[in-house]
Amino acid sequence: MKLPIYLDYQATTPVDARVLEAMLPYFSEQFGNAASRSHAFGWKAEESVEHAREQIAAAIGASSKEIIFTSGSTEAINLALKGVAEMYASKGKHLVTSLAEHKAVLDTCKHLEKLGCEVTYLKPDKTARIAPEQVRAAIRPDTVLVALMWANNEVGTLNPIREIGAVCRELGTLFFTDATQAVGKVPVDVEADHVDLLCLSAHKIYGPKGVGALYVRRKNPRVRLAAQMDGGGHERGMRSGTLNVPGIVGLGKACELARTELVAESARCRELRDHLQQRIERELGFVELNGHPSERLPGNLNLSFHFVEGESLIMGISDVAVSSGSACTSASLEPSHVLRAMDVGEDLAHSSIRFGIGRFTTREEVDYAADALVKAVRRLREMSPLYELAQEGVDLKNIQWQGGH
Amino acid sequence: MERIYLDHAATTPLAPEVRAAMEPFWSAEFGNPSSRHALGVRAARALELAREQVAQLLGVDGTQVVFTSGGTEANNLAVLGLARARAKRGRHVLIGPTEHPCVRDAARALLEEGFELETLRLDARGGLDLEHALSRLRPDTVLVAQMLVNNEFGTLYPVARLARLVRANAPQACVHVDAVQALGKVEVSLGELGAHSLALSAHKFHGPKGAGALVLERGLRPRPLVFGGDQEQGLRSGTENVAGLVGLGCAAALVAERLPRARANFAACRAELARELPRLAGAELLEPAGSEGVVPAIGSLLLPGPPAEVWQHHLEARGVFTSVGSACQAKKGGLSPALLALGLDEARAKRVLRLSFARETSPAEVRAGVEALCALAAELRAYA
């Protein structure tokens, strides 16, 4: 077993050997510019890009003409939100999203607010879920877009996308879903799920960093977008720039693997995840699950440990790579906005750890991580006077603390 | 059949050293630079090293380098971002006469935001008309965007002189330089150009596609185009393309190391082209030298007879790869605005074929390319 053990598959994933193998020729002998259509290098590149488009479309039940390549999910999210808000400004300036979305959605919404849009931020329930009825209640005649993630990157909770999609369809509002964490983990079908726009990212599904895609529905209804990157008119004019051919080929292959291995892989990840969860809960008390008990990504486990501080815990299990909060925000010590939106108290939010299990995780690794974690939590709790009180059966809520705690 | 690739202005193959540098970051060192565990920290460190390499090439500090997904994004970020950041001081924008669509179209998008846009002019020698530029500068000019090396016929523009004029006469304006075609062909330094920002793209100098950078004067902050996550000092959110940017860094280091040799080689290739071309009756090497000359890495030919496209296809059948206009133009099949700006009429503009060299291209390959052209001329005459 190789240390450190990587249990942070929601932050990023290694490139699968099969994906890399597909990409490598495009770094050397097949290095053409896909826009150099008039010569064979260019054709070859373009052909491979079109093949990748089909692989991606197949993974989400779309047609290849509906796939726009971007540099990743963040850019795709920006393009979807700003592109729709700009294009449909004459219909209205209202968007609906949730407080538990990724920063890429929230920060783009904040930007749109500065430009005169109005955004309704739905509050998720304690498991981070948004109910279709909340969406229904929030949609107004001037709502141009509902943007809700498929699977939460921190706590793994799955939104009821199909039902939300149906509400949006019924009320005639476009529906965008950030499926960055969902593709390859749960079945995604833009037709059955009534999705109009969807983004995905290669590096979350064993493809390379720096490439992603935006699905843009072409009929029933046809979605139009204002381009956010100008020049050259690549990608039906929606996204200019020389195509990252090897990256795109990698994304295509990653999507193909995600589609063909989805059932087996999610079953395997779920089993490992459940095993990890059961061990921790069995061997430690005072552990809280963040997220939904069943409607959750198979490879995600987000736990809070009473009487333990998250940073010390992470340092205590230094040969297990995990994350506290999402990778994109973990550079700051503020509690995660997702846990806050779920009303997880500040102390518990600070002691939360996300375990991400993926394609290359083994049972041996999970057991090693469980051993290390249990040991570290026990050690830290031994130093905690609060833990002592709690063990004596004192309800800490009834203690009158001195000073402003 | 031996393959002779003479279209390096469209894209270049990855240098073996670059590929070797990138390799570990696909699968072994795959961390997310925002993660705080060891794997993430190592990815972040690799990114910082790459940033230093790019900074060093351009004579700036690492903090002045913003990584992007390529030249298009870097140019968009500069044009849209700098103009928007200065909109309160003025809304007048100037762009060069032969800008790449990613500068031109971005500037046009500003029209909808109430900006006024003017295009600079070429002078009779194909250079930048600085007198005209001076006459267009205004107190409310907030952006002047000018490419350093023309992507279609290689003219080197007097950007340093333009920047001095701008700084003296339009104090509110930023000078943005699209240096995408310049890196690896001429020496480029942000300070010596006197520019405020500069865009580059890895795949034009033997780095990977999908990686580029915007280099900024210290303290200058364009409005970001992409939000969420606050990577790259908040100027460009999104998980960084670690392997690609490591490749960019390595490619930049190679440029610094190999530029003198590369320049000598470009000159040899261009000399070979000039020497051999007279064998092809009616062909002419475009020399829009302006004040600074043409970079020898790009040679555009005005060919006799049929449109350049016909030559291109026949050349390809003989294993010689060239291009008509830029790759980004090729897709639309339109005429090159840059060639028209040069004063070529439509009929002549259609007959321009671009050859472009790499630091590894040999004069023998150029000669073989001209030989193919000559053989082809005989064949095409037979059809005439």
Boltz contact constraints between the chains, C-beta under 6 A:
constraints:
  - contact:
      token1: [A, 11]
      token2: [B, 32]
      max_distance: 6.0
  - contact:
      token1: [A, 11]
      token2: [B, 35]
      max_distance: 6.0
  - contact:
      token1: [A, 12]
      token2: [B, 32]
      max_distance: 6.0
  - contact:
      token1: [A, 14]
      token2: [B, 27]
      max_distance: 6.0
  - contact:
      token1: [A, 14]
      token2: [B, 30]
      max_distance: 6.0
  - contact:
      token1: [A, 15]
      token2: [B, 26]
      max_distance: 6.0
  - contact:
      token1: [A, 15]
      token2: [B, 27]
      max_distance: 6.0
  - contact:
      token1: [A, 20]
      token2: [B, 26]
      max_distance: 6.0
  - contact:
      token1: [A, 27]
      token2: [B, 14]
      max_distance: 6.0
  - contact:
      token1: [A, 27]
      token2: [B, 19]
      max_distance: 6.0
  - contact:
      token1: [A, 31]
      token2: [B, 13]
      max_distance: 6.0
  - contact:
      token1: [A, 33]
      token2: [B, 10]
      max_distance: 6.0
  - contact:
      token1: [A, 33]
      token2: [B, 11]
      max_distance: 6.0
  - contact:
      token1: [A, 33]
      token2: [B, 327]
      max_distance: 6.0
  - contact:
      token1: [A, 35]
      token2: [B, 327]
      max_distance: 6.0
  - contact:
      token1: [A, 35]
      token2: [B, 328]
      max_distance: 6.0
  - contact:
      token1: [A, 35]
      token2: [B, 331]
      max_distance: 6.0
  - contact:
      token1: [A, 36]
      token2: [B, 10]
      max_distance: 6.0
  - contact:
      token1: [A, 36]
      token2: [B, 327]
      max_distance: 6.0
  - contact:
      token1: [A, 37]
      token2: [B, 330]
      max_distance: 6.0
  - contact:
      token1: [A, 37]
      token2: [B, 331]
      max_distance: 6.0
  - contact:
      token1: [A, 38]
      token2: [B, 312]
      max_distance: 6.0
  - contact:
      token1: [A, 38]
      token2: [B, 330]
      max_distance: 6.0
  - contact:
      token1: [A, 39]
      token2: [B, 316]
      max_distance: 6.0
  - contact:
      token1: [A, 39]
      token2: [B, 321]
      max_distance: 6.0
  - contact:
      token1: [A, 71]
      token2: [B, 69]
      max_distance: 6.0
  - contact:
      token1: [A, 72]
      token2: [B, 238]
      max_distance: 6.0
  - contact:
      token1: [A, 74]
      token2: [B, 226]
      max_distance: 6.0
  - contact:
      token1: [A, 74]
      token2: [B, 228]
      max_distance: 6.0
  - contact:
      token1: [A, 74]
      token2: [B, 229]
      max_distance: 6.0
  - contact:
      token1: [A, 74]
      token2: [B, 237]
      max_distance: 6.0
  - contact:
      token1: [A, 74]
      token2: [B, 238]
      max_distance: 6.0
  - contact:
      token1: [A, 75]
      token2: [B, 226]
      max_distance: 6.0
  - contact:
      token1: [A, 75]
      token2: [B, 238]
      max_distance: 6.0
  - contact:
      token1: [A, 78]
      token2: [B, 226]
      max_distance: 6.0
  - contact:
      token1: [A, 103]
      token2: [B, 228]
      max_distance: 6.0
  - contact:
      token1: [A, 103]
      token2: [B, 229]
      max_distance: 6.0
  - contact:
      token1: [A, 104]
      token2: [B, 228]
      max_distance: 6.0
  - contact:
      token1: [A, 107]
      token2: [B, 227]
      max_distance: 6.0
  - contact:
      token1: [A, 107]
      token2: [B, 228]
      max_distance: 6.0
  - contact:
      token1: [A, 108]
      token2: [B, 227]
      max_distance: 6.0
  - contact:
      token1: [A, 111]
      token2: [B, 227]
      max_distance: 6.0
  - contact:
      token1: [A, 209]
      token2: [B, 239]
      max_distance: 6.0
  - contact:
      token1: [A, 209]
      token2: [B, 241]
      max_distance: 6.0
  - contact:
      token1: [A, 209]
      token2: [B, 242]
      max_distance: 6.0
  - contact:
      token1: [A, 210]
      token2: [B, 210]
      max_distance: 6.0
  - contact:
      token1: [A, 210]
      token2: [B, 241]
      max_distance: 6.0
  - contact:
      token1: [A, 210]
      token2: [B, 244]
      max_distance: 6.0
  - contact:
      token1: [A, 229]
      token2: [B, 76]
      max_distance: 6.0
  - contact:
      token1: [A, 230]
      token2: [B, 105]
      max_distance: 6.0
  - contact:
      token1: [A, 230]
      token2: [B, 106]
      max_distance: 6.0
  - contact:
      token1: [A, 230]
      token2: [B, 109]
      max_distance: 6.0
  - contact:
      token1: [A, 231]
      token2: [B, 72]
      max_distance: 6.0
  - contact:
      token1: [A, 231]
      token2: [B, 101]
      max_distance: 6.0
  - contact:
      token1: [A, 231]
      token2: [B, 102]
      max_distance: 6.0
  - contact:
      token1: [A, 231]
      token2: [B, 105]
      max_distance: 6.0
  - contact:
      token1: [A, 232]
      token2: [B, 101]
      max_distance: 6.0
  - contact:
      token1: [A, 232]
      token2: [B, 102]
      max_distance: 6.0
  - contact:
      token1: [A, 232]
      token2: [B, 328]
      max_distance: 6.0
  - contact:
      token1: [A, 240]
      token2: [B, 72]
      max_distance: 6.0
  - contact:
      token1: [A, 241]
      token2: [B, 70]
      max_distance: 6.0
  - contact:
      token1: [A, 241]
      token2: [B, 72]
      max_distance: 6.0
  - contact:
      token1: [A, 242]
      token2: [B, 209]
      max_distance: 6.0
  - contact:
      token1: [A, 244]
      token2: [B, 209]
      max_distance: 6.0
  - contact:
      token1: [A, 244]
      token2: [B, 210]
      max_distance: 6.0
  - contact:
      token1: [A, 245]
      token2: [B, 209]
      max_distance: 6.0
  - contact:
      token1: [A, 247]
      token2: [B, 210]
      max_distance: 6.0
  - contact:
      token1: [A, 321]
      token2: [B, 37]
      max_distance: 6.0
  - contact:
      token1: [A, 321]
      token2: [B, 39]
      max_distance: 6.0
  - contact:
      token1: [A, 327]
      token2: [B, 32]
      max_distance: 6.0
  - contact:
      token1: [A, 327]
      token2: [B, 34]
      max_distance: 6.0
  - contact:
      token1: [A, 327]
      token2: [B, 35]
      max_distance: 6.0
  - contact:
      token1: [A, 328]
      token2: [B, 34]
      max_distance: 6.0
  - contact:
      token1: [A, 328]
      token2: [B, 229]
      max_distance: 6.0
  - contact:
      token1: [A, 330]
      token2: [B, 36]
      max_distance: 6.0
